[in-house]
Amino acid sequence: MSDDVRQVLALPPCDQVGFVVRDLEAALALYEPLFGPFSVMDPGPMSYRYRGRQEECEIRLAFGRSGVLEVEFIQWVSGGCPHKEFLDAGNEGMHHLRFPVADLEQKVAEAERMGYESIWDTRFGEGLAVAYLERPGDPLIIEFFENLHD
């Protein structure tokens, strides 16, 4: 695909890099000396639309910073989700880039016209939603995050 994805989709700079890790505590011990302290979140079971069906999954999260860029670590706990898929494929490490958007559904539709497919999404409430998108031949997932409460 020769189009400049950021330009065509009018995306702002990436605001988060997400890493999938097998062991959150081990990742924190390894990377807190590089990025500084992380805040850990155990949100419990959550429901998402994953590859066309509703799935419940549980993940553990940790958030740190490198300047303006948020660094997120994700440890899969249970259920079907892209993070388990990533681990099952033998991967660990950089998983996705996040871009803030004002209208999730509109931006997903625009990306789908460029060959992306929404594979994991949910709306948490009015003005708060997330979607992961992938495209053929590209192992990097992009995340659109709508947060109109900031």
C-alpha positions as CSV (number, residue, x, y, z in Angstrom):
1,M,0.0,0.0,0.0
2,S,1.6,3.2,-1.1
3,D,-0.7,5.7,0.5
4,D,0.6,7.5,3.6
5,V,-1.8,6.0,6.2
6,R,-1.4,8.8,8.7
7,Q,-2.1,11.5,6.1
8,V,-5.0,9.8,4.4
9,L,-6.6,9.0,7.8
10,A,-5.6,12.4,9.3
11,L,-4.1,10.8,12.3
12,P,-2.3,12.7,15.0
13,P,1.1,11.4,16.3
14,C,1.1,8.0,18.0
15,D,0.5,8.5,21.7
16,Q,1.2,4.9,22.9
17,V,3.3,1.9,22.1
18,G,1.8,-1.4,23.4
19,F,3.9,-4.4,24.3
20,V,2.5,-7.9,25.0
21,V,4.5,-9.7,27.7
22,R,4.2,-13.2,29.2
23,D,5.0,-12.0,32.7
24,L,4.1,-8.5,33.8
25,E,6.2,-8.5,37.0
26,A,9.3,-9.7,35.0
27,A,8.7,-7.0,32.4
28,L,8.4,-4.3,35.1
29,A,11.6,-5.4,36.8
30,L,13.4,-5.2,33.4
31,Y,12.0,-2.0,32.1
32,E,11.2,0.3,35.1
33,P,14.9,1.2,35.3
34,L,14.5,2.4,31.6
35,F,11.1,4.1,31.7
36,G,10.6,4.9,35.4
37,P,7.6,3.7,37.5
38,F,4.6,2.1,35.9
39,S,1.1,2.0,37.3
40,V,-0.5,-1.5,37.2
41,M,-4.2,-2.1,36.5
42,D,-6.1,-5.3,36.9
43,P,-9.5,-4.5,35.3
44,G,-10.9,-8.0,35.6
45,P,-13.0,-9.7,32.9
46,M,-14.0,-7.4,30.0
47,S,-16.3,-8.1,27.0
48,Y,-15.1,-7.2,23.5
49,R,-16.1,-8.0,20.0
50,Y,-13.2,-10.1,18.8
51,R,-13.1,-11.3,15.2
52,G,-16.8,-10.9,14.8
53,R,-18.1,-12.4,18.1
54,Q,-18.5,-11.3,21.7
55,E,-15.6,-12.6,23.8
56,E,-14.8,-12.2,27.4
57,C,-11.1,-11.8,28.3
58,E,-9.0,-10.8,31.1
59,I,-5.7,-8.9,30.8
60,R,-3.3,-7.2,33.2
61,L,-2.0,-3.8,32.3
62,A,0.9,-1.5,33.2
63,F,1.4,2.1,32.0
64,G,4.6,4.0,32.0
65,R,5.9,7.0,30.1
66,S,8.8,8.0,27.8
67,G,8.3,11.7,27.5
68,V,4.9,12.3,25.9
69,L,4.7,8.7,24.7
70,E,2.8,6.2,26.9
71,V,4.3,2.7,27.2
72,E,1.8,-0.1,27.9
73,F,2.6,-3.6,28.9
74,I,-0.2,-6.2,28.5
75,Q,-0.2,-9.6,30.1
76,W,-2.9,-12.0,28.9
77,V,-4.8,-13.8,31.7
78,S,-7.7,-15.6,30.1
79,G,-10.2,-15.6,27.2
80,G,-9.9,-14.8,23.5
81,C,-8.2,-11.6,22.4
82,P,-5.4,-10.4,20.1
83,H,-2.9,-10.6,22.9
84,K,-3.4,-14.3,23.4
85,E,-3.2,-14.7,19.6
86,F,0.1,-12.9,19.6
87,L,1.5,-15.1,22.3
88,D,0.2,-18.3,20.7
89,A,2.1,-17.3,17.5
90,G,5.3,-17.4,19.6
91,N,5.6,-13.6,19.9
92,E,6.3,-11.3,22.8
93,G,7.2,-7.6,22.5
94,M,5.9,-4.7,20.5
95,H,2.3,-5.3,19.5
96,H,0.5,-2.1,18.6
97,L,0.6,1.7,18.1
98,R,-2.2,3.8,19.5
99,F,-3.7,6.9,17.9
100,P,-6.3,9.1,19.6
101,V,-9.4,9.7,17.5
102,A,-12.5,11.9,18.0
103,D,-15.0,9.5,16.4
104,L,-14.0,5.8,16.6
105,E,-16.6,4.4,14.2
106,Q,-15.9,7.0,11.5
107,K,-12.1,6.4,11.7
108,V,-12.5,2.6,11.6
109,A,-14.7,3.0,8.5
110,E,-12.0,5.1,6.9
111,A,-9.3,2.6,7.7
112,E,-11.4,-0.3,6.4
113,R,-11.5,1.5,3.1
114,M,-7.7,1.4,3.1
115,G,-7.6,-2.4,3.7
116,Y,-7.6,-2.5,7.5
117,E,-10.0,-4.8,9.4
118,S,-11.2,-4.1,12.9
119,I,-10.4,-7.3,14.9
120,W,-11.1,-6.2,18.6
121,D,-13.3,-3.4,19.8
122,T,-15.6,-2.2,22.5
123,R,-17.4,0.9,23.6
124,F,-17.0,1.5,27.3
125,G,-19.5,4.3,27.4
126,E,-20.3,7.6,25.7
127,G,-17.1,9.1,24.3
128,L,-14.9,6.2,25.4
129,A,-14.1,3.3,23.0
130,V,-11.2,1.4,21.5
131,A,-10.5,-0.7,18.4
132,Y,-7.6,-2.7,17.2
133,L,-7.1,-2.9,13.4
134,E,-4.9,-5.1,11.2
135,R,-4.1,-5.3,7.5
136,P,-2.8,-8.2,5.4
137,G,0.9,-8.5,5.3
138,D,1.5,-6.2,8.3
139,P,2.2,-7.7,11.7
140,L,1.8,-4.4,13.5
141,I,-1.7,-3.6,14.9
142,I,-2.9,0.0,15.1
143,E,-5.2,1.0,17.9
144,F,-7.7,3.8,17.7
145,F,-8.7,5.2,21.1
146,E,-11.6,7.6,21.5
147,N,-11.5,9.4,24.8
148,L,-13.6,12.5,24.8
149,H,-13.3,12.8,28.6
150,D,-9.7,14.1,28.6
